[in-house]
Amino acid sequence: MKKVILILGMVLLPIVTSAQSYFDSLEDQDGITSVIVNANMFNLMSKIDVSTDDPEANEYINLIKNITSLKVFVSKNSANTSKMQSMMNSYLKKSNLQELMRVKDGDTNVKFYMKEGSNANKVSELLMFVKGTDLKVQGKEIETVLLSLTGDFDLKQVSKLTKKMNIPGGEHLKKAKKN
């Protein structure tokens, strides 16, 4: 039995690692701003001793415990937009992500993709792609936002977290609903 588990783990490891590292090359591209928060940081954040009766604070701590990775890539030029879109399309072809929803508002296009989590109310991966020439985040004009979130989390709580963290494009997450 131990051999079967070990072999299964070795087979699945490249798949899991691939999903988490697929967009990492964007981090080194000129003109792309990146925010990477890994499992260790979320683990540290969840261990902060907050003795509070505030249900909202407790909700954030519970959400953070279930997130393993947050990656946000932001660009303001069309060459990087094309590269980011190409990488996203390639990733979508090889992953098991399903389209959650699309929003078109003027020149802005927002697309959400997700992979189901441990149960019907949970998501194990969320991918958001925002593209638009009239997009502004915190007063700065940008062209593209790519957000990748992994773990086993409730989609409804994610928009609250991204709003608190001032994540570019996070305001679009409140529109996303899992069927």
N, C-alpha and C positions, 0 to 999 in steps of 0.2 A: 504494500500500500504506500509506503514511504517513497518507493521508487517511482510509482505512478504520479504522485504529487510533485516530486522533484522534476520529472520529465515534463509534466504539464506546466509547471512554473517556468521552466527554461523555454518552452515553446511560446508561452504567452508574454514573457518579458519583453521581447523585441516589439511586440504590438503595442503594449502599454507605453514603453519608452518612446516609440515612434510618435505616438499621439502627443506626448508632452514636449518633444523636442522638435517637432516639425517646423514650427515657425521661428525657432531660435535664431536662425541665420538673419532674420530681419533686424535683430538687435544691433548688428554690426554695420548696417547700411547707413550711408550718409543721408541726412534728410528725414530719417525716421526716428521719432522719439519713442522710447520703450519703457514700460513699467513691468517688471517681473517680480511677482511675489510667490515664493515657493512654499512647500509644505512646512518647512521648518519655521518660517515666519508666522504662518497661520497657527502652528502649534504653540509658539511662544505667546501670540496674541490671545489664544484661548485659555492660557494658564494665568493670565493677569488676574490677580485676586481683587475682584470688584465685589464688595459687599454692598449690594444695592437692592432696593425693593422696586427698582425701575424695570418693568417687564420688557421694555424696548431694549435696554442694555443686555438683559439676559437672553433675549432673542438673537441679538448680534453674536454673542458669545457662542450660543448653540449653533448658529450658522457657520461661524468661523471654524468650529471643530470639524466640520464636514467638508471643508474646501481643501484641496491639495495643491492647486496651482491657479494663479491668475496672471494672464499675460495680456498687455494692452500695447498695441503699436499704432502710432499716429503719424500721418504724413501730410504735407501740404503741397506736394508736387505730383503731377500726373504720371511721371515715369515710375515713381514708387507705388502709386495707386495701381498701375498695371501689374507690377510685380506682385504686390500683395493679393490682388484679385486672382492672378494666375496660381499663386501658391494655395490660396483658399480653394479654388476649383479643383486643383489636383488632390488636395487633402480630402475634399468631399467625395471624390470618386473612389478613394480607397478606404474611407471610414464608413462606419454604420450610422452616420448622422442623418437625421430626417429633418426636412424643412419644417420649422415651427410656424413662421409667418414672414410676410414681406410687407413693407410699408413704402409707398412712394409719395413724397410730398414736395412738389416743385422739382428741383434738380436733385433733391436728396433721396437716396434709396437706402433702406435699412432691411437687412435680411438676418433672420435668426434660424439657427440649426441646433438640434439637440439629440442627445443619446439618452435613452431611458436609464434610470438609476435602479436602485435596489427594490423599489416598488413603484406603483403607478403614480405616486405623488412626488417622486424624486427624479432628479436629472443627474446623470454622471458626467456629462460634458455639454457645455453651452458655447456656441460660436456665434458671434455677432459681427456683421460686416456693415459698416456705414460708409456710403460714398455719396459725395455731393459738393458742388462748387460753392453753394451758399451756406455751408455748414460752419457754425461758430461754436467754439468751446471756450468758456471762460474769457470771452472777448477776443480770442485768437481765431483767425480764419484757417480752417483746415480742409483738406480734401477727403481724407480717408481715416477710418478707425477700424481696427481689427481687434476684437476682444475674444479671448479663449479662457474659459473657466472650467476646471475639472474638480471632481470630488463626488459627493453623493448628497445633494442639497435640494431644498425646496425652492423652486423657481420664483415664487412670490416674494421670498425673503431677499433674493439676490438684488433686486432693484433698490431696496432700502440700503443695502451695504454699499453698492456702487455710488449711490447718492452721497452717503456719508464720507466716502473716500474720494469724492470729486473725480471719478473715473470718466474720461471723455466718452460720450455716447451713452453713458449709463442711464440717462433720462429716457431712452428708448426702451429699456428693459421693462419698465412698468406696463408697456403695451403688450408684452409677450405673455401668452397664456398657453399652458399645456392642455391639450385636448383631453 
